[in-house]
Amino acid sequence: MGIDVGKYLKSPEYEIKITTYRDIFQAEALECDRFGAEYMKHSACLVMSKNDMVKMGLKTGNRVKLANNYGSVVVEVRESKRDEPGGIAFMVNSPWSNALVSDETGGKGIPEFKNITARISLVKDEATTLESLMGSFRK
């Protein structure tokens, strides 16, 4: 009888810079149903370059944990359709990306949404739900 040692090994962690952006399809899904599957599909994801995904051993559809000193989320990773530069990943501006945003504003009064540093690792967990991000604020 073999022991599945893989389940005890932690996935390697990498550092990634995340920039957020607006997306019309996500905005439309938000208007239809904030707690629906379509909104989550467009929002709970990280888009990365093919080279970064290969370097990190990731495939489209894998789930990754993104964590920094401000929070952590589990999202689906997708390969960018464009030839993106390495070291930068993209997330739609949403509660999932906001969970990683610093509350420090550097005197500007506006948090930094374009240069989020996070650790990324492959996980088997389900994507973080909007309900868990919103906590007790859901009506």
C-alpha positions as CSV (number, residue, x, y, z in Angstrom):
1,M,0.0,0.0,0.0
2,G,1.6,3.3,-1.1
3,I,1.3,6.6,0.8
4,D,0.3,9.6,-1.2
5,V,3.1,11.9,-0.1
6,G,2.0,14.6,-2.6
7,K,-1.0,15.5,-0.4
8,Y,1.5,16.5,2.4
9,L,3.8,18.6,0.2
10,K,3.1,22.3,0.0
11,S,2.9,23.8,-3.5
12,P,5.8,26.1,-4.2
13,E,5.0,29.8,-3.7
14,Y,6.0,32.5,-6.2
15,E,5.7,36.3,-6.0
16,I,3.5,38.0,-8.6
17,K,2.5,41.6,-9.3
18,I,-1.2,42.0,-9.9
19,T,-2.9,44.9,-11.7
20,T,-6.6,45.4,-11.7
21,Y,-8.8,46.5,-14.6
22,R,-12.4,47.0,-15.5
23,D,-14.3,44.5,-17.7
24,I,-17.7,45.1,-19.5
25,F,-18.7,41.4,-19.3
26,Q,-18.0,41.3,-15.5
27,A,-20.0,44.6,-15.1
28,E,-22.9,43.1,-17.0
29,A,-22.9,39.9,-14.9
30,L,-22.8,42.1,-11.7
31,E,-25.9,43.9,-12.9
32,C,-27.7,40.6,-13.5
33,D,-26.8,38.8,-10.3
34,R,-24.1,39.8,-7.9
35,F,-24.1,36.4,-6.2
36,G,-24.5,34.4,-9.5
37,A,-22.1,32.0,-11.1
38,E,-21.5,34.3,-14.2
39,Y,-20.3,37.2,-12.0
40,M,-18.0,34.8,-10.1
41,K,-16.6,33.3,-13.3
42,H,-15.6,36.8,-14.5
43,S,-14.4,38.1,-11.1
44,A,-12.7,35.2,-9.2
45,C,-9.9,34.7,-11.7
46,L,-6.4,35.7,-12.4
47,V,-5.1,36.1,-15.9
48,M,-1.4,35.4,-16.5
49,S,1.1,35.0,-19.3
50,K,1.8,31.6,-20.7
51,N,5.4,31.8,-19.7
52,D,4.6,32.6,-16.0
53,M,2.1,29.8,-15.9
54,V,4.6,27.3,-17.3
55,K,7.3,28.5,-14.8
56,M,4.9,28.1,-12.0
57,G,3.5,24.7,-13.2
58,L,0.0,26.1,-13.7
59,K,-2.7,25.3,-16.2
60,T,-5.8,27.2,-17.2
61,G,-8.6,26.2,-14.8
62,N,-6.3,25.5,-11.9
63,R,-7.1,27.2,-8.6
64,V,-4.5,29.3,-6.9
65,K,-4.2,31.0,-3.6
66,L,-3.2,34.6,-3.7
67,A,-2.0,36.0,-0.3
68,N,-0.3,39.1,1.1
69,N,-0.3,41.0,4.3
70,Y,-3.8,42.4,3.6
71,G,-5.8,39.2,2.8
72,S,-6.0,36.0,0.7
73,V,-8.3,34.6,-1.8
74,V,-8.6,31.4,-3.9
75,V,-9.3,32.1,-7.6
76,E,-9.1,30.3,-11.0
77,V,-6.1,31.0,-13.1
78,R,-6.4,31.6,-16.9
79,E,-3.8,32.0,-19.6
80,S,-3.9,35.4,-21.2
81,K,-4.9,35.5,-24.9
82,R,-2.3,38.3,-25.4
83,D,1.4,38.1,-25.2
84,E,1.8,39.6,-21.7
85,P,5.1,40.5,-20.1
86,G,6.2,38.1,-17.4
87,G,5.8,38.8,-13.7
88,I,2.5,40.7,-14.0
89,A,-0.9,39.2,-13.7
90,F,-4.3,40.8,-14.1
91,M,-7.6,40.6,-12.1
92,V,-10.9,42.4,-12.7
93,N,-11.6,45.0,-10.1
94,S,-13.9,43.1,-7.8
95,P,-14.2,41.9,-4.2
96,W,-11.7,39.2,-4.9
97,S,-9.0,41.6,-6.0
98,N,-10.0,44.1,-3.3
99,A,-9.3,41.5,-0.7
100,L,-5.6,42.0,-1.6
101,V,-5.5,45.8,-1.7
102,S,-3.6,47.7,1.0
103,D,-5.6,50.1,3.2
104,E,-2.5,52.4,3.0
105,T,-3.2,55.4,0.7
106,G,0.1,57.2,0.8
107,G,-1.7,60.4,1.6
108,K,-3.7,60.3,-1.7
109,G,-6.9,58.9,-0.1
110,I,-7.1,56.2,-2.8
111,P,-5.6,52.7,-2.3
112,E,-3.2,51.3,-4.9
113,F,-5.1,49.0,-7.3
114,K,-2.5,48.7,-10.0
115,N,0.5,47.4,-8.2
116,I,-0.5,44.6,-5.8
117,T,2.2,42.2,-4.7
118,A,1.0,38.8,-3.7
119,R,2.3,35.3,-3.2
120,I,0.7,32.7,-5.5
121,S,0.5,28.9,-5.0
122,L,-1.5,26.1,-6.6
123,V,-4.3,24.8,-4.3
124,K,-7.1,22.2,-4.6
125,D,-9.5,24.4,-2.6
126,E,-12.6,25.8,-4.2
127,A,-12.6,29.4,-5.2
128,T,-13.4,31.9,-2.4
129,T,-17.1,32.7,-2.5
130,L,-18.5,36.2,-2.6
131,E,-20.5,35.4,0.5
132,S,-17.3,34.6,2.5
133,L,-15.7,37.8,1.2
134,M,-18.8,39.9,2.1
135,G,-19.2,38.2,5.5
136,S,-22.2,39.4,7.4
137,F,-22.9,42.4,5.1
138,R,-25.0,40.4,2.6
139,K,-28.6,41.5,2.7
